[in-house]
């Protein structure tokens, strides 16, 4: 009941706002914990904010002259909003990997409507965010919908906060001992660093990248082991 009251209060405030990003931000503040756990059950009962934001995305044509910061924030928010929709449409479920439609997995389903074009999550991640915005930090910003994924941020990204927030999220992720175990002579790191190795090592070694954010300095030549990835849903 309390969340329903909060929802309608936020919905009223958001509808008065000039920025539709505030709508998504209100949703995340209400239904995502500071640890990144999502109340999918609660969201499923109160989808008004999500539906409002998705309608905004459907009508928004990304501008060719947008700054990199604006485009990056927009596409990350879009990816996250549509990931939530996908989970809600399939809920209850244990893992995002359980989702299948017409032989396609969750990331290859064309269902995300943006500017009257339809995209898959894969397309947004690999063809837009990774190709147009060559920034490995995007991997800690998009919702992996899984326990082993980086903490899902309980705020929306904006042109003003994108750079600072990405740095903070990467630092938190690398120093989270449940996701990465860092020591000077050996590191046990998330599978994300293996799956997207080319993103993290395009300019430097993986150790160099880790040292950019790690509280513990890793020695050159340290042993690197990739941890088992837990696909269980990042729900409460």
C-alpha positions as CSV (number, residue, x, y, z in Angstrom):
1,X,0.0,0.0,0.0
2,X,2.8,2.4,0.9
3,X,4.5,1.9,-2.4
4,X,1.3,2.5,-4.2
5,X,0.9,5.8,-2.5
6,X,4.5,6.7,-3.3
7,X,4.0,5.6,-6.9
8,X,1.1,7.9,-7.5
9,X,2.8,10.8,-5.8
10,X,5.9,10.3,-8.0
11,X,3.7,9.8,-11.0
12,X,2.0,13.2,-10.4
13,X,5.3,14.9,-9.8
14,X,6.9,13.3,-12.9
15,X,4.0,14.3,-15.2
16,X,4.7,17.9,-14.2
17,X,8.4,17.6,-15.0
18,X,9.8,18.7,-18.3
19,X,12.3,15.8,-18.3
20,X,10.9,12.4,-18.9
21,X,14.1,11.0,-17.5
22,X,12.7,12.0,-14.1
23,X,9.9,9.5,-14.6
24,X,12.4,6.6,-15.0
25,X,14.5,8.0,-12.1
26,X,11.4,8.0,-9.8
27,X,10.7,4.4,-10.8
28,X,14.3,3.3,-10.0
29,X,14.4,5.1,-6.7
30,X,11.1,3.4,-5.6
31,X,11.7,-0.2,-6.8
32,X,15.5,-0.7,-6.8
33,X,17.4,-1.0,-3.6
34,X,20.8,0.6,-2.9
35,X,22.3,-2.9,-3.3
36,X,20.8,-3.1,-6.8
37,X,18.0,-5.6,-6.1
38,X,14.9,-5.0,-8.1
39,X,11.4,-5.4,-6.7
40,X,10.0,-6.9,-9.9
41,X,6.9,-8.2,-8.0
42,X,6.0,-4.7,-6.8
43,X,6.8,-3.2,-10.2
44,X,4.5,-5.7,-11.9
45,X,1.6,-4.5,-9.8
46,X,2.4,-0.8,-10.4
47,X,3.6,-0.3,-14.0
48,X,2.4,3.2,-14.6
49,X,5.8,4.9,-14.3
50,X,7.4,2.3,-16.6
51,X,4.7,2.5,-19.2
52,X,4.9,6.3,-19.1
53,X,8.6,6.2,-19.8
54,X,8.4,3.6,-22.5
55,X,5.8,5.7,-24.3
56,X,8.3,8.5,-24.2
57,X,11.0,6.3,-25.7
58,X,8.6,5.2,-28.5
59,X,8.2,8.8,-29.5
60,X,11.8,9.9,-29.1
61,X,14.1,9.9,-32.2
62,X,17.7,10.0,-31.0
63,X,19.3,13.1,-32.5
64,X,22.4,12.8,-34.8
65,X,23.8,15.9,-33.2
66,X,23.4,14.7,-29.6
67,X,26.5,14.9,-27.5
68,X,28.2,11.6,-26.6
69,X,27.1,12.0,-23.0
70,X,23.5,12.6,-23.9
71,X,23.3,9.7,-26.3
72,X,25.1,7.3,-23.9
73,X,22.8,8.2,-21.1
74,X,19.7,7.9,-23.3
75,X,20.6,4.4,-24.7
76,X,21.6,3.0,-21.3
77,X,18.3,4.2,-19.8
78,X,16.5,2.7,-22.7
79,X,18.3,-0.6,-22.4
80,X,17.5,-0.8,-18.6
81,X,13.9,0.2,-19.0
82,X,13.2,-2.4,-21.7
83,X,15.1,-5.1,-19.7
84,X,12.7,-4.4,-16.8
85,X,9.8,-4.7,-19.2
86,X,11.0,-8.0,-20.5
87,X,11.3,-9.4,-17.0
88,X,7.9,-8.1,-16.0
89,X,6.3,-9.6,-19.1
90,X,7.8,-13.0,-18.2
91,X,7.4,-12.8,-14.4
92,X,7.6,-14.9,-12.3
93,X,10.9,-16.5,-13.5
94,X,14.2,-17.5,-11.9
95,X,16.6,-16.4,-14.6
96,X,16.6,-14.0,-17.6
97,X,18.2,-16.9,-19.5
98,X,14.9,-18.8,-19.1
99,X,13.2,-16.3,-21.5
100,X,12.7,-17.6,-25.0
101,X,10.4,-16.3,-27.8
102,X,10.3,-17.9,-31.2
103,X,13.7,-19.5,-30.7
104,X,15.3,-16.3,-29.6
105,X,16.8,-15.7,-26.2
106,X,16.1,-12.5,-24.1
107,X,18.8,-10.4,-25.8
108,X,17.9,-11.2,-29.4
109,X,14.1,-10.6,-29.2
110,X,13.2,-7.5,-31.2
111,X,10.7,-5.7,-28.8
112,X,12.3,-2.4,-27.7
113,X,10.6,0.4,-29.6
114,X,12.5,3.7,-29.8
115,X,11.7,6.4,-32.2
116,X,9.3,4.1,-34.0
117,X,12.1,1.6,-34.7
118,X,12.3,-1.8,-33.0
119,X,15.5,-3.0,-31.5
120,X,16.7,-6.0,-29.5
121,X,18.8,-5.6,-26.3
122,X,21.7,-7.1,-28.2
123,X,21.5,-4.5,-30.9
124,X,21.4,-1.6,-28.4
125,X,24.4,-3.0,-26.4
126,X,26.6,-4.2,-29.2
127,X,25.7,-2.0,-32.2
128,X,25.0,1.3,-30.4
129,X,26.6,1.4,-27.0
130,X,29.7,-0.6,-27.7
131,X,30.3,0.6,-31.3
132,X,29.3,4.2,-31.1
133,X,30.3,4.8,-27.5
134,X,33.6,3.0,-27.1
135,X,33.5,2.9,-23.3
136,X,33.9,-0.3,-21.2
137,X,32.1,1.4,-18.3
138,X,28.8,0.7,-20.0
139,X,29.1,-2.8,-18.8
140,X,28.5,-1.7,-15.2
141,X,25.6,0.6,-16.2
142,X,23.3,-1.8,-18.1
143,X,20.9,-4.1,-16.2
144,X,22.2,-7.6,-16.4
145,X,19.2,-8.8,-14.4
146,X,21.4,-11.3,-12.7
147,X,23.0,-11.8,-9.3
148,X,26.5,-11.8,-10.7
149,X,26.0,-8.7,-12.7
150,X,27.2,-5.3,-11.5
151,X,24.9,-3.5,-9.0
152,X,22.0,-2.2,-10.9
153,X,21.9,1.6,-10.3
154,X,18.8,2.9,-8.6
155,X,18.9,6.1,-10.6
156,X,18.6,7.2,-14.2
157,X,21.6,8.5,-16.2
158,X,21.6,12.0,-17.5
159,X,23.9,14.2,-19.6
160,X,25.2,15.8,-16.4
161,X,25.8,12.7,-14.3
162,X,26.8,10.0,-16.8
163,X,30.6,10.4,-16.6
164,X,30.8,10.7,-12.8
165,X,28.3,7.9,-12.2
166,X,30.0,5.5,-14.6
167,X,33.3,5.9,-12.8
168,X,31.6,5.4,-9.4
169,X,29.8,2.3,-10.6
170,X,33.0,0.8,-12.0
171,X,34.9,1.4,-8.9
172,X,32.2,-0.1,-6.7
173,X,32.0,-3.1,-9.0
174,X,35.7,-3.9,-9.1
175,X,36.0,-3.5,-5.3
176,X,32.9,-5.5,-4.5
177,X,34.4,-8.8,-3.1
178,X,31.2,-10.7,-4.0
179,X,31.8,-9.9,-7.7
180,X,35.6,-9.6,-7.9
181,X,38.4,-10.8,-5.5
182,X,41.4,-8.6,-5.9
183,X,44.9,-9.2,-4.4
184,X,48.3,-8.2,-5.5
185,X,49.3,-11.6,-6.9
186,X,46.0,-13.0,-8.1
187,X,42.7,-11.7,-9.2
188,X,39.4,-13.6,-9.5
189,X,37.2,-11.4,-11.6
190,X,33.8,-11.4,-13.1
191,X,33.1,-13.2,-16.4
192,X,32.3,-9.8,-17.8
193,X,36.0,-9.1,-18.0
194,X,36.4,-12.3,-20.1
195,X,33.3,-11.9,-22.3
196,X,34.2,-8.3,-23.2
197,X,37.9,-8.5,-22.9
198,X,38.5,-6.5,-26.0
199,X,36.7,-3.6,-24.5
200,X,38.8,-3.5,-21.4
201,X,42.1,-4.2,-23.0
202,X,41.9,-2.1,-26.2
203,X,44.4,0.4,-24.8
204,X,46.0,-1.3,-21.8
205,X,46.2,-4.7,-20.1
206,X,43.4,-6.0,-17.9
207,X,45.6,-5.5,-14.9
208,X,46.1,-1.9,-15.9
209,X,42.4,-1.4,-16.2
210,X,41.7,-3.0,-12.8
211,X,44.4,-0.8,-11.2
212,X,42.7,2.3,-12.4
213,X,39.8,1.6,-10.0
214,X,41.0,-1.1,-7.6
215,X,41.7,-0.2,-3.9
216,X,44.4,-3.0,-4.0
217,X,47.2,-2.6,-6.5
218,X,47.5,-5.7,-8.7
219,X,51.0,-6.7,-9.8
220,X,52.0,-7.0,-13.4
221,X,51.8,-10.7,-14.3
222,X,49.3,-11.5,-11.6
223,X,47.3,-14.7,-12.1
224,X,43.8,-14.0,-13.6
225,X,40.9,-16.3,-12.9
226,X,37.3,-15.8,-14.1
227,X,34.5,-16.5,-11.6
228,X,31.5,-18.6,-12.2
229,X,28.6,-16.4,-13.2
230,X,25.3,-16.6,-11.3
231,X,22.3,-15.9,-13.7
232,X,19.7,-16.0,-10.9
233,X,17.5,-12.9,-11.1
234,X,18.6,-9.8,-9.3
235,X,15.3,-9.5,-7.6
236,X,14.4,-9.0,-4.0
